[in-house]
Amino acid sequence: MANERSVPTSRLSRFAKLGSLATGVATNMLVGGAKSALSGKGWDNKSLLLQPKNIENLATQLSHLRGAAMKLGQLLSMDAGDLLTPELAQLLSLLRSNANPMPHKQLVSVLKEQWGEDWLSRFSHIELRPFAAASIGQVHLAYKENGAQLAVKIQYPGIAKSVVSDVDNVITLLTLSRLLPKELDIKPLVAEAKAQLLAEADYTREAEYLARYKNLLANNAHFKVPSVYPQHSTAQVLTMEYVDAKSIEGITYLPQSERSRVAEQLIDLFFKEMFVFNLIQTDPNFANFHYQPESQKIVLFDFGATREITPALSNAYLALFKAGSNNDREGVLNAATDIGYFKDSLKDNYKEKVIDLFLMACEPLRYHGEFDFKNSALASNIKDAGLQLSAQSQQWHTPPVDALFIHRKLAGLYLIAARLEAKIDIKALFSHY
């Protein structure tokens, strides 16, 4: 396949990737600087460093490392993305695109390592060309002897062994390139990126969460969760029932009432996760949600980013949403403090602006009747408020990591609702909780 790209597996080869990238960036800077100097514009290191060619090279090379760069990109873009430079925002956007698939030789090597030399005997047939890709693995179609279809997620080699060094290397590169704001304390995010990647690299863990969700939603007529095949699964191979469904982005042709119902059920599931299950799938990537128009079921994929929610955190968020729905500033302040959002050193005027941001995000909870996500100015208002906060860079504070994942999920659901042009009575939906 023309777009195949071998995944570097050793620590040395993965570091060499970053070394060749640094050399390429420096070369682009020298060429660009010479042109700029000759034209009389002078030499500006930062603008030369952040020229589009370098940003594109950075994204391309980092994506070849797969997991670490992509996961770090997801986590950084969660943390008030409006505080990041446009160049880093562009880089993160490029990193979220699909990675190149593994070459067949490398794929077969992984399958032999996980399933043994007789790996081919497990199924009547397995497609060597993947039909989907993720940050740390790719998905293949397999067939049982009776014709039943399976989805086999195969992890890129070297991911689990190189998580710590990969994340450190990427952070060093982003820091040297000045793409990260100096004032942003990313240490908690770096530690979490490592922990989250290590967790997601354990497909046995994901299989357990997949089974838990299937059990939790067994009597829910709105959702379908694939069955897992533990006998064909390992720590780096996850075998599931193949479910044929349309991408949630591809159902905009359906009647508006049906699209609204899909978005409503996803937001209702978020409330269930937060306040009933104490378990939340935190990755709102559109690819993780599919739909079957015939059965009118929403299909849920990818449980690698699932997190347990403590009862204390669940109660604090319930208090936050309740205060937000009542426009209660004092209640929002108290709940946000319980969540761990504020340091004692933060100034009161900064806290007030953060409370404004929370109240803004809770606007759908206060709205009487159906909230129109497509025609709402909510997203742009939140962005403007975030930009105002960015002006107070000395006050930047990375909130608790669990809070970042929860905010990321809710923001993603808002985006899905807007994409589906949904109109939902969120106030009535939340009242059940």
Beta strands, then each sheet from edge to edge (+ up, - down):
strand 1: 125-126
strand 2: 132-133
strand 3: 137-143
strand 4: 149-155
strand 5: 223-224
strand 6: 237-241
strand 7: 246-247
strand 8: 279-281
strand 9: 289-292
strand 10: 297-300
strand 11: 306-308
strand 12: 371-372
strand 13: 423-424
sheet 1: 1+ 3- 2+
sheet 2: 1+ 3- 4+ 6-
sheet 3: 5+ 10+ 9- 7+
sheet 4: 8+ 11-
sheet 5: 12+ 13-
end
